[in-house]
Amino acid sequence: MILLPHAHADMALPCLTTQRNLVRSEQGSKQASQEAERRAEVSAAAGFPHQIHHLTPPHTTCPLQPYHVPPPAAPPPPLPPPTPLRAPPMPPPPPPPGRLHAYLLLLSLLALVPSVWWRPASASALSTFALAKAGNATIVCGLLLSSSSVDLNCTGAGGDHVRQETYPSSHPFAALAGGEDFLCAVGPSEESAAGYVDMRWWDLSGKAEDSRAKRVYQGPPLRALAAGEYKVCGVMQSGELYCWRWRGLNVTAAAAGLRFVAAAVGDGFVCAILDATPASIRCYGNNATGSPAIARAPATGSYDVVAACGTRACALSTAGGLTCWGHGSPELPVESGGYAALALGEDGVCGLRTNFTIRCFGHGVASPPDSLAGEQFLDVKAQGKAFCGVLMANYSLVCWGGQEFNATNRLVFPRVVPGPCVPMSSCKCGVLPGSANICNAGSCICTDCAFQLNLAVPNASVVPVKSGGLSSRKTMWIAIVAGASGLLVLLVALQCALLIWCRRRRRRRRKEQDAAAAGEAQQLLMMPRLGSSRSKGPGSVVERFTVEMLHAATNGFSDDCRIGTGSFGSVYRGTLPDGREVAIKRAEDSSASSSRPARRRDRETAFNSELTALARANHKNIVCLLGCCADAGERVLVYEFMANGTLHDQLHSRTPMAPPVSSWRGRLAIALDAARGIEYMHVYAVPNIIHRDVKSANILLDDAWTAKLADFGLSSVLDPTIGACGDTPNEPMYTGGTVGYMDPEYYRLQHLTDKSDVYSFGVVLLELMSGCRVVQRYAESVTPKNVVEFAVPHILADDVARVLDPRLPAPTAGEAEALAYVGYLAADCVGPIGCDRPSMTEVVDALERALVACGAAPLSRAGTARRPALSRSGTDQFDLTGTDQFDLTDTD
């Protein structure tokens, strides 16, 4: 057991070893034996004099009273167990037999409605036991009665509680509070003006050079004391809120002019209840950790109990309602009224109800074990996963939760002081039975007003019964359980019905979309066969080719003519009878017979999608569809031949690289061509189309190095009434795309918008800038990483040069500025939230400005060259926040 001596300067707190053994300081033992003789000569505590605050006494004070310690010759009589407080029996008249059904139904409804009680403020916000953390150990401390003194005792939870050691303390501590690696104790001062109190601080971390207690406060009495994490705060008797050892937070100035009655401390914040009507909550802090709890604190309402843990807090309203807020706040039950005290831990909250029982809720929170179920408690506290409470029957301190307390390790102290002693005149709601034997004459321990109310007003959900009324109570509980179970079954049935309806509706919409696409494709296939006649322009005529003609053009679809693969088949190079070189994509089935039906459906869908999309397209940056073939079960599309292959091959497979790809200006021109093709599909195509598979392998280069978008087998029609942030996004048949290029938001949420293509194009931009494959192993990583993970952090750190392709010559001054601009554009395109990404129109405009900065002004879509200023300021059409502004204006 860790025993805390009184808080004098020459007394040290024994260290907590790794085995959590309890070591008593010899110096402390000697000091304790002499303390009775030296009590009048106690010197000021050593430590931090600048942290000892002498405050002016308030106009009215209610100092803590010392505990009554009779002389050893006349030991106090044993404290009888307090009589449990029960409501007087008030059995209702039994319902008539004919109205039993209505009676049970009424009870079921009452069980589902939260009970609302008016409850006065609690009698005290000070506690005589506390939980603290010392490394991985939970320290439980309490004020214990002995034959001649009130001792401050601590024990390391999880250790052996069989060994009991007592260290008498003549310093009359009255309240305790604990946090991370510290313990605080408050008691009447012996060396200052009458009515003052001292607060002592013990460092439990083991890192302090001096483990002796430090006095951090001396002044007027405290009406509330709260600790959490590494901070401790208190409410003066005058109502002022004060915090100690909290660097950077002057809560006294922040709450100037306000008066409080209670407080709770969390990770980086403190919340306090105003001494006003209504008794609202105010929260303060000075770092980002506590900001969720501060921002989400209730702005209205009246409260009388508040608790905090980590980045969340909970409070009880004066009407008896329970509310929680902050990051990771626990889910509350439907019935959340009728509580008198709260203990908030890591996994949830335990509430002390007005009938003295404890109820816990939250994900993973430990409820009281079966051995303590139904027991009545006077108070409850929490630290981490552990919860401790004082039993009403014998004032023993028991704990549960976490790994520290098991089935044989519940009892921590056999008897503790159940509350602080105060003048009897200050108790508004009664006196705790037997407390006169603990406190000095004229002092007592008050009963919480919420418990007193439970005596006067019986709980509406519990019907009092007379002796022999067990059958009525059993019937009531059966009605409650039946009503709650019926409601649960109804909710589950409604949820299942809604899920089935949504699935059927989605399946029906998909069938309608597939039927529409197939019908349009069939209309195209029903056009007259044109043989070898040449189309008059891109997209103006779709020719019908025979299987024999395509078979001859590709030498029987031989592997020698195979040049790549597409979304639904292989691509071959062929020559038509009229001499045109074409690319022929032929749908192919999987060799596995079990997958043929599904593969055949996918093939039909991809064929129809690409045929309908490219038949409408008429843009220089979209590959031209010349014709198709749908004879004898074949599904073949014929395109114009792109002499320079794919951008992916040019970047990663060709050595040496061709001149347009080996210059920064050439790469930006290719990016601009591809962006214009995507923009056309998003904005100008009727209807608008989402590509869904934008990648470098689907960007083809013709003999003039003009980039053209290809492979529309996964494309989806974009509903013009739905924006990128719409509530009902497009619903594709299945998630499609390529790993590394696919929008993570689309993959997770199945929400397809045009911003998914923007993300994929942003990956292509990073691929062009870095020359890296979309997924590869980098020098600083052991496992393969996506190019987004590699490049974006360097770009946001203004280190764009680190991600540039080392195979290319160093960029000129103008190219360097343009590449930095494009880097931030790519970072915006691959942002995690689709709504925040730029549109393809904004991307095209930005790339045009970047290409102007490189010295090659392209023709705009209006037919004139634009030479705007290149800026990362907010004047751009898309926002590049968090960056330093610079301008690059083309000058003659």
N, C-alpha and C positions, 0 to 999 in steps of 0.2 A: 504494500500500500504506500502510496506517495503521501506524505504528511506535510502540510503546510504550517510552519510555525508562524507566529505573529510577525507582522511586517516591519520589524525594526531593521535599521541599517546593517547591523552586524549578523543578521539571520539569513541564511541561504536556503533556497528551495532545493531539496535533494534531487539529484539527477535521475532521469528515467533511462535505464539501460536498455540495450537491444532486446534483452529477455523480459523487459518491463518489470524487473524486480524493484523492490521498494527499499531504498537505502536511507537510513536516518542519519542526518548529520550530527556528529558528536558535538560540534560547536553549538548546533541548534538545541540539542538536548540539554546541554549545560545552561544555555541561555534561558530555556524554558523553566528550569528548576529555580533560577534566581529571579524570575520575572515578577513574582509576587512582591518581592522586597524592593524592586527597582521601578515599580509601575509609575510612581510619581515623578521619576527622573528620566522618563523616556525622551530620547533625543529625536530630532527630526530625521526622517529617513533619508538615506543617501540616494543618489541617482541623478536626476535631471532637475535641478532647481528651477530652470527657466520654464519647466512645464507645470510647476505648482502654481495654481491660480488662486489668489485670495480675492474673493468676490464680496461685495457688500451684501449683508444679510437682507432678505426681502422683508416687506412689511409684516407678513404673516408666515410663520414657519411651523412645520409639523415634523420635528426631528425624529429620526429613528430611535426607538427606545432600546436600551440594552436588555439582553435576556437575563432573567432572574436566575442567579446561581446561589443557592443556599450554602451556608458554611458546611465544611465536611462533617462536623459533629452532628449535624441534623440534616441528613440527606433527604431530598424531596420525596414525597410519596410517589409510588409508580403512577405513571400517566395512564388512566383507563382508556381503552379504545373508544373513540367518539361514537356516539350512536348514529347510525345511518339516518340521513334525512329522508323522510318519505312523505308523500302527500297523504292527507287523511283519506280514509276509504270513502269514496263517493260513487258507489255502484249505480249505474243507470238502471231504470226499470227494464226488465226483459221485454223484448219486442213481442207483440202478439204473433201467434203461429202463422197467421195468414199474411203477415208483413215481413216474414223472415227474408224473403228474396230481396225485397227493396232495402232492407237493413244491411244485408251483406253487400249489395251493390254500392250503397253509400259509403261503407267502410273501404271498399276497393278504390273508390274515387278519392277518398281522403288520403289514402296511402300514396296516391300519385301526385297530390298537390303539395308543394313545399309548405311546411308549417312556418308561419310568420309570427314572431313574438316581439313584443317591445321589451327591450332589456336595458337597464341602466348601465352606466359605466362600471367597469370592474373596480373592485375595491383596491387593488394594488397592482403595480406594474414592476414589482421587485420580486426576485426569486431567491430562495435559500438553497438551491442546488443548481449546478451548471455542468455543461458538457464542453470539453475543449479537445483540440487535436494537438498531439505531439508526435510529429512524423506520421507514421502509419497507425499509431495507437490512439484510441479514444480514451480521454481522461474524464472520469466522473468524479465530481467534487460535491460535498454537501456539508452543512452545519449540523453536527451531531451533539446530542445531549449526553453529558456524563455526570458523575456524582458531584463534581465540583466546578465544572466549566462547560462552555459550549465550544467544541473543537471543530476546527476546519480540517476536513479529511479528504484526501483524493486517492483514487485507485486507478491503475491502468486497465481499461476494459480489455477482456480477452485473456487476462492473466488469471492467477489462482486467487479466488476471492475467499478461500478458507482462512488464509493468514490475515489476521486483523491486528493492526497496530494503531495506537492512539497517541497523539501528541497534543497535550493540553495547551490551550492558547488563552491568555488572559486578555487579549485584544478582542473586544466584543464586536466581531463582524456581524452584519445583519443582512447583507445581500451579496450575491455572486453573479458573475457573468463570465463566459468563456468563448474563445474563438480559436483561430489558427495559431497554435504555438504560444498561447498566452492565457492567463487567468487573472481576473480582477475581483477584488473583494472590497466592499464598502462597509464602514462602521463609524460610530461616533468618534470624534477626535478627542484626544486626551490633553492636547497641548495648545489648543486655540480657544477662541471665545465659545461660550455655551451655545449649543445648538449646531456647531459645525461638524462636518464629517470628513473623513479621509477616504481616499481610494488608493489601494495598493495594486501593483502590477507585477506578476511573475512571468518571466520569459521561460517557456517550456521547450524551446527549439534546441537547446543544448549548444547553440552557437554563441550565445552571449558570453562575454568575458567574465561577467559577474552575474551569478544566478540569484543573488539576493533580491528581495522585493524592493520595488521602487514606488515611491509615492508620487502619483501623477496628478492628484487633485486634492485640495483642501479648501473647503468653503461651505456655503449653505447646503442644506440637505437636498437629496435627489428624490424626486417622486417617481422616476422611471430610469432603468438602466438596461441597455441592449448592447450585444456584441455580435460580430459576424466577420468572417474572414480574418483580417488583421486589424480591425478597427473596433473601437468602443465609443458609444455615444450615450448621453444621459440627458434627462429633462430635469432642470432645476425646480425647486419648489415654487419659484416665481413663474415657471412655464417656459423659460428660455431653453433652447436646444443647444447643446454643446458636444463637440467631438474631440477626442484626444488622439494624438499620434496619427493624424490624418494629414499628410503633407499635401499642400495645394488646395485644400478645401477649408474655407472659413465659413462654416455653416451659420455661425452667429451673425455674421454680416449678411449672408444670403437670406436668413429668416428674420431679419431685424424687424421689430415691432410685432412679431407673431408670438403667440403663446401656445404651448403644446401640453398634452397629457400622457402620451405614450410614444415609443419609437421602436424601429426595427432596422437592423443593419444588414445589408447584403454585400455582394461583390461590387464595390465601387459606387455604392449609393446608400442613402439613409432615407427612410420614410417615417414620417411622424404624423400624429393625429392632432388636429387643432383643438384648442380649448375654446370652442366657440359653438354657435348654433347656426348652421349645421356643423357637426364635427367632421370636416372633410380632411383629406389626406394631402400632404405636400411631400415631394421627394426631391432630394438634392444629391449631387455628385460632381466629380471633376474629371472623369475619364470615360472612354467609349464603352468600357465593360458594363457599366451600370446604366447606359443610355436606354436599352429596351424597357427596363423597369421604370425609369423616370418618365419616358415619353408615353408609356401606356398606363400610367397610374390613373385611377378614376378621378375625373374632373369634378364630379358632383357626388352627393350622397353624404350620409352621416355614419361614422364608424366609431368603435370603441376598442377594438383589438386589431393589431397589425403584427405580422410575422414575415420574415424574409430569409432566404437561403439562396446563395449563388446569384443568378441574374433574374430571380423571380420573387414575387411577394404575394401574400394573401391577407385579407382583412375581413373582419366580421362587422356588419352594419348594425346600427342600433335597433333595426327591425329584425335582427337575427339571421340575415342572409349572408352567405359566404361568397366572396369574389376573389379571383386570382388573376394576376397579370405578369407580364415579363416573358423572357425567353424560356421555353420549357415549362411553363406553368402547368400544374396538373389539371386533368379533366375532372370537373365537379359532378357529383351525382345530381339526379333530378331533385331530390329532397336534400337541400343544403341549409336548412335552418335549425335553430335550437342549439347553438354551440356557445360555450362560455370562454374557451381558450383554444389556441392553435399552436401546433409545433410543425414547422416546415422543414423537411429533410431533402436529401438529394433526389429521391424517387417519388416523393409525394408528400401528403400532409395528413397529420392525425389531429382530430378535433376532439376536445373534451366537451361532451354534451351536457345540457342542463340537468340531466338525470345522473350525472357523475360517471357515465360510461364513456369509453373511447371508441371512436370510429375512424378508420384510416382508409384513404382512397388515393389512387394514382397508379401509374404503371410501375409495377415492381415494388411498391411500398409494402413493408412488413406490418401486418396487423398484429395486435396482441395475441400471443399464443393461446391455445385452448385452456391452459392452466390459469390464465388471467382473464379469459373471456367472461364478461358479466361483472367483473370486479369494479368497484367504484374508486375513482381517483380524485385527488384534489388539484393536481397540476400535471403538466406534461411538457417536456422539452425535447429537442432533437439536435443531433450533430452528425452530419454525413448520412449514413444509412441507419444509425442507431437512434432509438427513442427511449426515454426514461420518464417514469411517472411516480408520484407519491400516492400510495394506497391509503384510502380513508380508514380502513379497518385498524391499522396499527402504525401508520406513518412510515412504513418501510419504503425504501427506494428500489424499484425494480426496473429492468431494462430489457429491451428486445430489439431484433433487427440486425442486419449485417452478419458478419462472421464472428463478432466478438462475444455474442451472447447466445449460448446454446440452451438446450432443454434443462441442463443442470446448473446453469450459470446465470440465472435471472436476477437473484437477489444481490444487490450491491451493498446497501447499508440496511441493517435491521430497523433503525429508527432515525429519522432526520427531523429537524425543526420544520414544521409544515408551512411556515410563512413568516414574514417579518413582523416584529412586534411594533405596534403603533399605539398612540393614546386611544383609550377606549371611546372617547368622544368623537373620534374620526370615523368610526364604523357606522356606515349608513344602513347596512343591510344585515346586521347581526354579527355575533361573535362565534368563532369556531369553538365547539365544545372542548373543554379541557385546556384551553390555551392559557388560562390564568395560572396554571401550574408551571408554565414555561416562561412567561414574561414577568417583569417586575410589577409591583403593585400599581394599579391604574393603567396598565398596558395589557394588550391582548392581540390576538390574530383575527383579522376580520374575515368574514365570509363573503365570497364573491356575490355581487348582486344578482347575477344570472342564476346562481343556485337558489338564492332566496326566492326568486320569482317562481322557480319550479315548485316551491312549497305551496304557493298561493294559487297557481293556475295549473291544473293537471294537463298533461300533454294530450292533444286532440287525437293523436294516433295510438295512444295507449289508454284503454278503458279500465279504470280501477275496478277491482272485483272484491267481493267479500270472501270470507273464508269458505272454502268449498266451491268457489267460482272458477275452478280450473277449466271446466268444460266450456264456459263462455269465452275465456281468453283463447283457448285452443281454436274455437270456431272463428274468432276474429282473425287469428293469424292465418288460418286456412283461407279465409276470404281475401286477406291481403295478398297472399302468395298467388291465389288463383287469379285475382285481378291483374297483378303485375305480369304473370305468365301469359294471360290472354292478350295483354297489350303488346308484349314482346313478340308473340306469335303473329299478331296482326301486322306489326311493323316489318317483320321478316317476310311475310307474304306480300306486302305491298312492294318491298324492295325487289323481290324476285319477279313480280309482275312487271315492274318498271324496267328491269333489266331485259326481260324477254321481249317487251314491246320495243325497246331501243334496238335490240339486235335484229328483230324482224324488219323494223323500219330501215336500218342501214342496209340489210340484205336486199330489200326491195329497191332502194335507191341505186345500189350497185348494179342490179339487174337492169334497171332502166337505163343507166349510163352505158352499160355494155351493149344493150340492144340498140341504143341510138348510134353508138360508134360503129357497130356491125352493120346497121342499116346504111349509114353514110358510106362506109367502105364498099358495101355491096353496090350502091349507086355508081361509085367510081368504077367498079369492076364491070358493070353493065354497059359502060361506054363502048362505042364501036371500036373494033380492033384496028389500029392504025399501021400495023406492020412496022416497017422500018422508016416511016416518015419521021422527020425531025420536028420536035416541038418548036413553036415560034418564040418562046421566051421562057424564062424560069417560072415554073409553076403554072403556065398557061394551059398546057395540055398534058394529060397523063396517058402515056402510050400503053397498049396491051401487047405484051410479048408472048410468044409461044414457048413451050418448054424446049422444043427442038432448037429454036433459035438461040436460047440461052445456053443450051447444052453444047452447041457448036461453038459459041463465043468463049466458053471456058474450058474447051477440050475435055468435055464430060465432067465438069466440076472437079478437075484433078487437083491434087495437093500442090502441084507446081504453081498453080494460079492462085492459091489461097494467100491472101495478104493480111488477114486479121479476122477478128470476131466482133459481133455486135450484140445487141440486147437479146436477140432471139435466134441467132444463127451465125454462120461463117460468111466472110466477105471474100469475093474472088475478083480478080482482075480479068476483064474480057474485052474483046473487040467485036463490035457489031458488023453485020455485012456491009453497012455503009461506011465503015472505017472509023467510027467513033470509039474511043477508049472509054470504058465505063467500069464502075464498081458495082458488083452484083452481090446482094445479100440474100442468102438462101436460108430459110428456117430449117432446122434439123432437130429431130427427136432424140431424146436420151436413149442410150443403149439398154438401160434397165427397163424391163417390161412393166414393173410395178409402178414406175414413175411416168409412163407414157400418157395416161389420161390427164393428169395434172399438167404435165409438160405441154401437151397439145392445147389445153386451155390457155396457158401462159403464152404460147406461140401465137394463137389467134388474137389474143388481146394486144400483144406487142405489135403484131402486123397491122391490125386495124388502127391502133393509136398512131403509128408512124405514117401510115398511108393517109389518114385524114389530116394529120398535122402538116405534113410536107406538101400535100396537094393544095393547101391554101396559101402556103408561104411563098412570098415573092420578095426576097431580100438578098443583097449581094453577100451578106455574111451568114447565110444559112445554105447548107448544101442543097443543090438542086435535084429534085426527084424527077427522073425522066420517064419512068413507067413501072409496071408491075406485071406479075404473072400469077394467076390463081387457077391454073388448069391441073386436073388429075391429082388434086390434093396438095399440089405445090403452093408454097407461099414465098414469093420472090419479089424483091424491090430492086430497081435499077437506078443508080445515081450517076452523076457526072464523076469522072475520075479525078482524084486529087493527087497531083504528081509528087508532092513533097511529103505525103504521109501525114502522120499525126504529130501534134506538138509534143506529146509524151516521148515518141521515138526521137525526135530532134533534140530534146533536152537530155535524154538519158541513154540513148543507144547509138547515136551517130558520132563517129570520131574521124576527123575533126568536125566541129559544128559548122553548119552553113553560116555565111556572113550575116543574114538577117537575125539569126538566133544568137550569134556571138557578139552582138552589140546591144547596149542598153536601150538605145533608141528603137532598134528593131523589135526587141521584146515588148516595149511599151506599145508599139504599133500593133503587134499581134494581140496584146491584151485588149486594146481599144476595139479592134475588129470583133473579137469574141463578145465583148460587152455589148456592142451594138446589136449583134445577133440576138442575145438574150433579151435586150430591151425591146426589140421588135416583137418577140413572142409574148412578152409581158404586157405591152402597151398597145401595139398597133395590130396584132393578129386578131381576127374575129372568128371565134371567140378567143380570149386571151388564153395562153397555154403556159403551164409550168413544166419545165424540162425534166426535173427530178434526178438527172444523172450528169450534171455539168462536171467535166473533168478534162484533164489535158489529153487523154486518149480519145475524147469525143470532139476535139477541136482539130479540124483538118486544114491543111495548107495546100493551096493550088500552086500552079507553076509560077505565079506572080507573087507568091508568099502572102496572099490574102487569106486570113483565117476565116473559117466557116464552121458553124456549129452543126453537128451531125448526131445521129442515133437518137431518135425521138420515141423509141419503143416503150419507155417508161413514162412518157409525158402524160399530163393530166390537164383537163380543161379547168381554167380558173374562173370561179364564179365572180363576176364583176361587182356584185353587191356585197362581197365579203372582203374586208381589208386584212392587212397583215396581223392586226390585233383583234380580229373579230371573235365573237363568242362561239360561232359555229363554223370552224374552218373547213376547208375541203376535205373530203373523206376518200382517199385513194383506195383501190382494191386491196393493196397490201403495201407494206413499207418497202420502198425500192431505192436503190442507190448503190454507191460504192464506198467501202470502208475507207475512212480517211477524208472523204469529201462530203459525206452525208451530214446534214444538219443535226446536231445532238438534240435540239428541241423537238424537231420533227420525229426523230427516232424514239424519244422518250414518251412524248405526248400524243403521237400519231396525228398531229395537227399540221397539215400541209398548207403553206402559203407561198407567195412568190419570194418571200425572204429566205426560203430554204435554198433557192437557186443562188441568191446573193451570198449566202454562206459558202456554197460550193465554189463560186467564182472567187471569193476571197482566198480560198485555199489555192486555187490556180495562180492567183497573183503572188502569193508567198512562194509557190513552186517556181515561178518565173524569176523572182528576185534572188532566191537562194540557190537555185539549180539542184535542190535536194529532191529526192523522191518524197511522196506524201507521207510515207511511213518508212523510217530507216533508223539505224543505230548511229547516234552521234557520239562525238569524242568524249563528252562529259557524262554520258549515260551508259549504263550497262545493258539495259533493255531497250528495244526499239521505241521511238517516240514519234508522235505526229508532228508534222512541220509546224502546225499551229503552236504546240507546246514549246517548240524550240525557238521560233522566230518572234512571236508576239511579246514575250517578256523583254527581249532586247530592244524591240521597237519602242515599247512604252518607256523604256529607260533611256531613250534618245541615243541608242547605240545601234543605228540602222546598219552602219558599215560592217558590223559583226555578222550579219546574216546575208550579205551580198555574195553572189557566186564568185568564188576565187578564180574560176577559169577565165573570166572576162577581165579585160583591162580595167584599171582603176577609173572610176567615173570622173568626168570633168566637174568643174564647180557647178555648172548648171544641171548636169545629170545627177550630181549628188543631192542637190536640193529637191529635184523632181522625184528621185527615188525615196527620199525621206518622206515626201508628201504621199507617195503611193504606198509606202509602208504603213503610214497611219490610216490610209484609206482601207488597206487590207485588214488591219486590226479592227476597224469598225465593222467591216463586212463579216468577220468571224466572231463578233460579239455573241455572248451566250443568250441574249434576249432578242428575239426576232423583231420586236417592235422598234428596238433601238438601232437596227441596221439601216443603212441608206437604201434607197430604191435604186434600180438599175439605171434610171434616168440620171440620178445624182452621180452614180459611179461613172457613167459615160462622160458627163460634164467634167468631173475631176480628172479623168484620164486625158481628156482633150487638153486641159490646162497643163498637165504634167508633160505631155508631148510637145506642147508649145515651148515649155521651158527648156526642153532638150534641144531646141533649135530647128525642129521639123514641124511646122504648123500644118495640121491636117485640115482637110475640108470638113466643116461642120455639116450637120444634117440640113442646115438651111442653105448650104452651098457656098458659104463664105468662111474664110479663116478667122478664127477668134484668137486673140492673144491677151487673155485676161491676166490679172495678177494672181500669182500662186501663193496662197496663204492658208495657214492652219488656224486662222481666227474664226470667230463665229459668223463671219460674213459669207462663208461657204454655204452651199445648199444643204450640207449635212454637218452635224456637230462633231468636232474633234476636240472634246474637252480634255482637260488635264494635261495640256501640252503648252510649250512655250511658243509664242507667236513669232513668225518670221514671214517676210514677204520676198517674193522673187518675181519681179516684173521684167518682161522682155523689153529691152531697150535697143534702139537702133544705133 
